[in-house]
């Protein structure tokens, strides 16, 4: 799902809200989540999952084309851990009529 699709679904579900207000709300949520992660914090959405930052140390790798050794510096990676409720909803067996 794209961000524009999310905004469209929310505006269809809540027709009493203006679409520009929903866009502002979605942008604010994503910006706040991003800022929290940049500051080294953790974002937890109960029932959905949690986002955190993991530090990856510097390492040596090889260029697959030339075989030359390449140094990869230290970096941070975003880690997502799915919540229990979402995991159960995704893995729920289909109901046949």
HELIX and SHEET records of a PDB file:
HELIX    1   1 UNK A    3  UNK A   13  1                                  11    
HELIX    2   2 UNK A   19  UNK A   38  1                                  20    
HELIX    3   3 UNK A   84  UNK A   90  1                                   7    
SHEET    1   A 3 UNK A  43  UNK A  45  0                                        
SHEET    2   A 3 UNK A  49  UNK A  56 -1                                        
SHEET    3   A 3 UNK A  75  UNK A  82 -1                                        
SHEET    1   B 2 UNK A  59  UNK A  62  0                                        
SHEET    2   B 2 UNK A  69  UNK A  72 -1                                        
END                                                                             
